[in-house]
Amino acid sequence: MCNLYSLTKAQDAMRRLFKVDDDPTGNLPPLPGIFPDYAAPIVRAGSAGRRQLVMARWGMPSSKKALLDAATRRADKARAKGKDVDFAELLRMEPDAGTTNVRNTASAHWKRWLGTDSRCLVPFTAFSEFNREHGGDVWFALAEDRPLACFAGIWTPWSCVRKMKTGWEECEMFAFLTTEPNAEVGAVHPKAMPVILTTEEERDAWLRADWSEASALQRPLPDGALQIVGRGTKKDQPG
């Protein structure tokens, strides 16, 4: 599971590569360490097909079952201490830290966000997979100079409790798809790798094509397409 990535290229490079028409984000600094629930740029198709660069929070809504199970555990602990529990309110206020990676696109939970209105590009320059035996965080990129690329993502507006201390919030959230790993990632993390789009044709298909066509993009990169560019740090450090 990829729970850490970086974006260290200039904002103008994102606008050019991803053919952004509208950018209301202001000045974006380099982001050498993007963690779950952090705000990060995504590119989506707005009105009349105009591509927008916007900020969203990393972590799509978790499933109803996951929240129900978490609320049930909290309720059981409270009852064990002799406390009265309003379970409906407990469930309504159950914190949802979000789901960062999407693998099973056949799930009813994810199907609602697989249409073109909910698809996005998630710009990145490197991503990390954690493996203690390999030195901790292992950073992968398309090349040593970290060329700009993107993950195949989905996004949605949502209302929920992300953290108890902040309470109910209205957010725009995103996550990206994962798939089987290629050889380089599989040697470190054998379960999955992010779905990476490397051409304008792929990016356009992800944003505009029917799911019957776009679903074919949920595949690993060819072996040899990625290289390890860093180890053991929580921030990508080019150079």
C-alpha positions, 0 to 999 in steps of 0.5 A, spaced: 500 500 500 502 506 497 501 511 503 507 516 502 509 520 495 512 526 493 511 532 488 517 536 487 516 539 480 514 546 479 507 548 478 508 550 471 510 544 469 504 541 472 500 546 468 503 544 461 504 536 462 497 535 464 494 541 459 491 545 465 486 550 463 484 553 470 488 553 476 485 557 482 490 554 487 495 560 488 502 558 489 504 551 490 510 549 494 514 543 493 511 537 497 517 532 498 512 528 503 505 527 502 502 523 507 494 520 508 489 526 509 494 531 507 492 536 501 495 535 495 494 537 487 489 533 483 487 535 475 480 533 474 475 535 468 471 541 470 465 544 466 466 544 458 471 539 459 476 544 461 482 541 466 482 544 473 488 544 478 485 543 485 487 541 492 484 535 495 485 531 501 488 524 500 483 519 503 476 517 499 471 515 504 471 509 507 466 503 507 460 503 511 462 497 514 469 499 516 465 505 519 460 501 523 465 496 525 470 501 528 463 505 531 461 498 534 468 497 537 468 504 540 461 502 543 463 496 546 469 499 550 464 504 552 459 499 555 464 495 558 466 501 562 458 502 564 457 508 560 450 509 556 451 509 548 447 513 543 450 508 537 446 512 532 450 518 534 456 515 535 456 512 528 455 519 525 461 522 529 465 516 527 472 519 525 474 516 518 481 517 516 480 515 509 482 510 504 488 512 500 488 506 495 483 503 491 484 496 488 477 492 488 473 496 483 468 491 482 466 493 489 459 497 490 463 502 494 467 504 489 463 503 483 459 510 484 466 514 483 468 510 477 465 515 472 468 520 468 465 526 473 469 523 479 476 521 475 482 525 476 490 525 475 494 525 481 501 528 480 507 525 483 514 525 482 516 519 486 512 514 491 514 510 497 513 503 499 515 501 506 519 495 507 523 494 514 528 489 511 530 494 505 531 500 509 524 503 511 521 507 506 524 505 499 522 511 493 521 509 486 521 514 480 521 513 473 528 516 473 533 519 477 531 526 476 524 524 478 520 526 471 513 528 473 507 523 472 501 521 475 497 516 478 490 514 476 485 517 481 478 518 483 475 524 487 469 526 491 466 532 495 464 529 502 462 531 509 464 527 515 468 527 521 476 526 519 478 527 526 475 528 533 478 534 534 475 538 528 468 535 528 464 535 522 467 537 515 466 538 508 472 536 504 474 534 497 477 527 497 481 523 493 485 516 492 488 513 487 488 506 484 493 500 485 494 494 481 499 488 481 506 490 482 511 490 477 518 487 478 522 493 481 516 494 486 514 487 487 521 486 490 520 491 495 512 490 496 509 484 493 502 486 494 501 492 489 503 498 486 500 505 484 496 505 477 501 510 473 499 513 467 505 515 463 502 518 456 497 524 454 493 518 451 492 514 457 491 521 461 486 523 456 482 516 456 482 516 464 479 522 464 474 521 458 473 514 456 467 509 458 469 505 464 469 499 459 476 502 456 478 506 462 479 500 466 484 497 462 489 502 465 489 499 471 495 495 470 502 495 472 508 499 469 512 494 464 518 491 468 524 496 468 520 502 468 521 504 475 528 505 479 529 506 486 531 513 487 532 513 495 531 509 501 530 510 509 527 517 509 520 520 510 521 525 505 523 524 498 530 528 497 532 529 490 540 530 489 
